[in-house]
Amino acid sequence: MAIDQAELSTEQVGDRISLLFSFCLLRFDSELLRRYDNRPESYRAQLLDDDGPAYVRVFVSILRDIFKEETVEYVLALIDEMLTANPKRARLFHDDSLASEDTYEPFLRKITTIDDVLDGLVKWLCAQLKNPSHPSRAVQTSVNCLATLLKEPKVKSSFVQADGVKLLIPLISPASTQQSIQILYKTCFCVWLLSYYEPAIEFLATSRTLPRLIDVVKSSTKEKVVRVVILTLKNLLHKGTFGAQMVGLGLPQVVQSLKSQAWSDEDLLDALNQLEEGLKDNIKKLSSFDKYKQEVLLGHLDWSPMHKDVNFWRENITSFEENDFKLLRVLITILDSSSDPRALAVACFDLSQFIQHHPAGRVIVTDLKAKERVMKLMNHENAEVTKYSLLCIQRLFLGAKYASFLQA
């Protein structure tokens, strides 16, 4: 769009464009903008390829020196179009010819405070984790950024408020490729940073974070991954019910196994020792029923000794009446929701044990609508699930009087 100086007036060209060009004529190379403005993308691309840093200098100078809202919006739109068409043009802002200029300052000046900048960045990173704009690089880049930014208290707060913690949880899983190992490490590093921040800890306590961390540390051979997970677990050990949950998830045995391996990192060895001692203290505090309760509430059922211990059921059977048979209700929920054959088998077996040992067990389990759930599992593809669902149904039909004749 060729414009002579005589044409530059608000009435003729419009307030925004005239103000932009009047400043350019006074201070910058107006010919650059004359050639660039209102041109097809292909034409602009060629100009940027030929003299990109010069155009960046003009854009940045206008943003630095002009405060009129319409002009700022116009120049930002030009920059946005330039980067949207080719994100690699961001390199133009780092060209050696611009080394003496602070190319970021004009952009930051447009935002009220540095907190606004951080809030906006955190929201963008969360959006990338939720809906990645690139199939392989978006998540990795976002996690890498968070691993640096979450060292700042303000960012921790913004991240939790943006509900970002839950976006990290799916990334905590055993890794197989170098890229996924790096993403896993950085994700666990983020969780370690969050383990120092109470509002984040509250969320970690009610999510599947702990079982996932333990699964990772059980299967990982990368020392840096094991180290950051163990340090995280050590931080969480004395927070709320984490200690009891760790015992229920079998972490003491995992720690013993890890201690037998040859690690070179002194911090890791020290953290393992501290974690082991802390877990021992938690085990001392927990009764067998406390351990059982944690196992059920976590939904992480396994054949720990208490399940088939007759004395456990005889001594604790009335404890199942607490909170309107809450534990029985959770066991029945596990039958509906779990895809783990071991958990399904143990839940069926525990219901059969309750039927056998509680005087009103048959009536209570029937009233809680467990029979239909258990019967659906009698045709399960897993033999263990089939076995214990059948046992549960048999005891449910026979009642306590004859249930003792059925062997598990």
Rosetta blueprint (number, residue, H / E / L):
1 M L
2 A L
3 I L
4 D L
5 Q H
6 A H
7 E H
8 L L
9 S L
10 T H
11 E H
12 Q H
13 V H
14 G L
15 D H
16 R H
17 I H
18 S H
19 L H
20 L H
21 F H
22 S H
23 F H
24 C H
25 L H
26 L H
27 R H
28 F L
29 D L
30 S H
31 E H
32 L H
33 L H
34 R H
35 R H
36 Y H
37 D L
38 N L
39 R L
40 P L
41 E H
42 S H
43 Y H
44 R H
45 A H
46 Q H
47 L H
48 L H
49 D H
50 D H
51 D H
52 G H
53 P H
54 A H
55 Y H
56 V H
57 R H
58 V H
59 F H
60 V H
61 S H
62 I H
63 L H
64 R H
65 D H
66 I L
67 F L
68 K L
69 E H
70 E H
71 T H
72 V H
73 E H
74 Y H
75 V H
76 L H
77 A H
78 L H
79 I H
80 D H
81 E H
82 M H
83 L H
84 T H
85 A H
86 N L
87 P H
88 K H
89 R H
90 A H
91 R H
92 L H
93 F H
94 H H
95 D L
96 D H
97 S H
98 L H
99 A L
100 S L
101 E L
102 D L
103 T L
104 Y L
105 E H
106 P H
107 F H
108 L H
109 R H
110 K L
111 I L
112 T L
113 T L
114 I H
115 D H
116 D H
117 V H
118 L H
119 D H
120 G H
121 L H
122 V H
123 K H
124 W H
125 L H
126 C H
127 A H
128 Q H
129 L H
130 K H
131 N L
132 P L
133 S L
134 H L
135 P L
136 S L
137 R L
138 A H
139 V H
140 Q H
141 T H
142 S H
143 V H
144 N H
145 C H
146 L H
147 A H
148 T H
149 L H
150 L L
151 K L
152 E L
153 P H
154 K H
155 V H
156 K H
157 S H
158 S H
159 F H
160 V H
161 Q H
162 A L
163 D L
164 G L
165 V H
166 K H
167 L H
168 L H
169 I H
170 P H
171 L H
172 I L
173 S L
174 P L
175 A L
176 S L
177 T L
178 Q H
179 Q H
180 S H
181 I H
182 Q H
183 I H
184 L H
185 Y H
186 K H
187 T H
188 C H
189 F H
190 C H
191 V H
192 W H
193 L H
194 L H
195 S L
196 Y L
197 Y L
198 E H
199 P H
200 A H
201 I H
202 E H
203 F H
204 L H
205 A H
206 T L
207 S L
208 R L
209 T H
210 L H
211 P H
212 R H
213 L H
214 I H
215 D H
216 V H
217 V H
218 K H
219 S H
220 S L
221 T L
222 K L
223 E H
224 K H
225 V H
226 V H
227 R H
228 V H
229 V H
230 I H
231 L H
232 T H
233 L H
234 K H
235 N H
236 L H
237 L L
238 H L
239 K L
240 G L
241 T L
242 F H
243 G H
244 A H
245 Q H
246 M H
247 V H
248 G H
249 L L
250 G L
251 L H
252 P H
253 Q H
254 V H
255 V H
256 Q H
257 S H
258 L H
259 K H
260 S L
261 Q L
262 A L
263 W L
264 S L
265 D L
266 E H
267 D H
268 L H
269 L H
270 D H
271 A H
272 L H
273 N H
274 Q H
275 L H
276 E H
277 E H
278 G H
279 L H
280 K H
281 D H
282 N H
283 I H
284 K H
285 K H
286 L L
287 S L
288 S H
289 F H
290 D H
291 K H
292 Y H
293 K H
294 Q H
295 E H
296 V H
297 L H
298 L H
299 G L
300 H L
301 L L
302 D L
303 W L
304 S L
305 P H
306 M H
307 H H
308 K H
309 D L
310 V H
311 N H
312 F H
313 W H
314 R H
315 E H
316 N H
317 I H
318 T H
319 S H
320 F H
321 E H
322 E H
323 N H
324 D H
325 F H
326 K H
327 L H
328 L H
329 R H
330 V H
331 L H
332 I H
333 T H
334 I H
335 L H
336 D H
337 S H
338 S L
339 S L
340 D L
341 P H
342 R H
343 A H
344 L H
345 A H
346 V H
347 A H
348 C H
349 F H
350 D H
351 L H
352 S H
353 Q H
354 F H
355 I H
356 Q H
357 H H
358 H L
359 P L
360 A L
361 G H
362 R H
363 V H
364 I H
365 V H
366 T H
367 D H
368 L L
369 K L
370 A H
371 K H
372 E H
373 R H
374 V H
375 M H
376 K H
377 L H
378 M H
379 N H
380 H L
381 E L
382 N L
383 A H
384 E H
385 V H
386 T H
387 K H
388 Y H
389 S H
390 L H
391 L H
392 C H
393 I H
394 Q H
395 R H
396 L H
397 F H
398 L H
399 G L
400 A H
401 K H
402 Y H
403 A H
404 S L
405 F L
406 L L
407 Q L
408 A L
